[in-house]
Amino acid sequence: MNNRVTPYLFKDAFIAAFQMNKQSLIWTDDRVLKTSVMQSYIYHAIAKSLNMYLICELEHLDATFFYEEVVQHCIKTGIGYPEPKYIQVALEHEINATSSHNEMTKLVKLNCPLNVLITYREYDQYSWLTKKFSSNLSTLNGDAGEFLVILPRQEPSVELSQRWNYFVWDKQQNSFTAM
C-alpha cells in the first residue's frame, strides 16, 4: 500500500498543479471560471503529482483521490466505483465562503485520511476559520483524519501558485495552525 497523503504533500501537489498549468490558466474573480479551472486542470494535476486516481463527484464531493490499486481492482472486477472507505483525499471547493460550512460538514461526516476545503475568504482568515469550523471539527474523535483548508492571499503581483494560505486542523489544540 502507498504512503498516506499528508497536508504537506497535498500542499506541494497543489502548488505544483498551478505551476504545471500556468501557461494554460485564466484566473479571474469569475466564479464559474475558478470552478472550471479547478476541475479541468488543478484536480488532475494534483492526482498526477500524488500518483493517485481522481474521481469527481463521488459521494457528492468535488474531487476524491484513490490509490491506483483500488481503482485497478474496480476496473478488473467491473464493480464500478470504489467504496467511500477507500477515499484517501476528499476535496471540496466552495466559491462562496459563507456557505463553506456545508462543505466542511460533508468532509467531517465522511472523515477520510485527508480532507481538504478550498474556499475564498481573503481577510481575517484565522479568526474566521476558528469561528466557522472549530465547533464542527472539535467533535471528531482521536482517529479522525486530517483537515486542510486552503484560502487565497491578497497578493495579485505574486505568481498564482504562491497566492494561497494553508491551515491544518490541530486535533490536540482544537484549533487551526498555519502551515
Secondary structure, DSSP 8 states (H G I E B T S, - for coil): ------HHHHHHHHHHHHHHTTTT----S-HHHHHHHIIIIIHHHHHHHHT-EEETTGGG-SEEEE-HHHHHHHHHHT--S--GGG-SEEEEEES-GGGHHHHHHHHHHH--SEEEEEE---SSHHHHHHHHHHHHHTT--TT--EEEEEEE-S-TTS-GGG-EEEEEEETTTTEEEE-
